[in-house]
Amino acid sequence: MRATPETIVPFRAKGFAPRSNPVMGAASIAALVGLWQLGSSLGWISPVFLPAPHEVAGAIYRMAVSGELWRHLSVSLWRIVLGWTLGTVVGVAAGFAMGLFTLARSPMQAFVGILFPVPKIALVPLFIIWFGIDEGSKIATIAIGVFFPTVISTAAGVEAVQKNLIRLGQSFNLSRWSIITKIILPGALPSILAGFRITLSVSILLLVAAEMIGAQEGLGAYIIRAGDLFQTDSLIGGVVILAALGLLFVGLLGLAERRLLRWR
Amino acid sequence: MTPSVHRGALRLASGGAILPDNRPRDRGLALKVDHLSHRYGDLSVLDGIDLAIEPGSVAVLVGPSGCGKSTLLNIIGGLLKPSDGSVSYSGEIAPDCINPFTYVFQDFALLPWRSVGGNVSLVLEDSTLSARERSQRIDEVLALTGLKEFKDAYPGQLSGGMRQRVGISRALSVRPACLLMDEPLSALDAQSRLLLLEEFAQIIDRARTTTVYVTHNLNEAVRLGHQIVVLSRRPGRVKEIIRIDRPITERRATDADMVEIEAHVWDLIRNEAAIADKELGHAGDA
């Protein structure tokens, strides 16, 4: 093939480099809500199946002014904070033990391997028998659900710390404690924080599951009651509040990541 | 970045604070490697190594790939237990020495989440030094290696040469009695390597710390070594020890006798290096 008189070399490295655009993300949600509102206003969507967005907003407003929102939200938040913290503290400790000590490694691997795939929701009735119908079973459900992903992400993070950095600590005679706290912990932190992203969603999921059985208060109980009464606007209002809670957690985690992983 | 390299070197040449003149010149330890052998499972990598390294001298270990140079260094540094034989040392360890056997790593081994100053500080934090003394030592070594202005920079912001300079600063901050350098220049580009080699020559000459230096690069070997220990291919045995008496700072890589020594060392290992290369290739295939 002869190129005459001269041909510009074409650029071929197009694509395969997706970029994030927060404006597009927000616009997509707004467009979806707009379509939903339009469908409802034009009568295409039955209010029994899916109430219009403004009705959902009205339900949330009524819930807020009556004090019901704060009553349910505060109870749910308390359960999540307690359950998530408990599962996280024990999970991080167990993950470190699994990643660091031969004695803990194989038993923990077997334990996690067997119990991690078990759907934790199936254990709620058992937890009610073990820990009572009140707070104990709900917090235990969330804690157990958070524990397993935390163990896995922490152990993976510990194992992923470059061996040459541990060797550096050993070659400079750093104490075991210094190696763990100054080399392994910061090295494993990206993986641990990535695990938090999963466990915060898991904790919301399990909160609702636990509150659907034998709870008088909490967002899960509110949603199930609204469903029983066919109050779909309140039901979806509860779901919107759960989604907002999830967004809040992700935002807080993003802040923590930016602060703790500044070096990246 | 390059000008700081020269500034560091000049500061060093004009007398850094890290090694005041009243300190004994040879502060290193004498090392003795006694009939040392090592095996990884069935694979014998070192066989009957005997070696004596004088205090304050530089022993460079060279040999074909896989001959056990780094294994020997790690045994000397106490990071690996030998299968047979032993390594012993004698001499006085200065009271200000925090870590007698100190490594400089090929891959720098810097904590990416700590600044330059923080990386040096890491190895001093378990010592009995006060915060003021620690900060003083950090400033001294960073001034010596021309990194003072980069104290707050993170490793990810530095070039390879600068990162290794942090590795050197960290090693010097503990005032070692024996420096163990595992191919410290091999991860660098050719220009950084040349610049840092000259700095090493000055630092090593001034510190007079016993140094064991592993390299593939024969030019580095003749530039820095008081004795060049040539190992045979696996299992590594001492094939020949070449002594160079001329002071390190008075050597030029282009000097006729240096070129001659380099050619002689290459003659010693050329054939074995070719065979070792094929052997390693087969091991890789397997």
Interface residues (C-beta under 8 A of the other chain):
Chain A: Q162 N164 L165 R167 L168 Q170 S171 F172 N173 L174 S175 S178 K182 I183 P186 G187 L261 W263 R264
Chain B: G77 L79 I98 N99 F101 T102 Y103 F105 D107 A109 L111 P112 W113 R114 L122 V123 E125 D126 Y154 G156 R170 V174
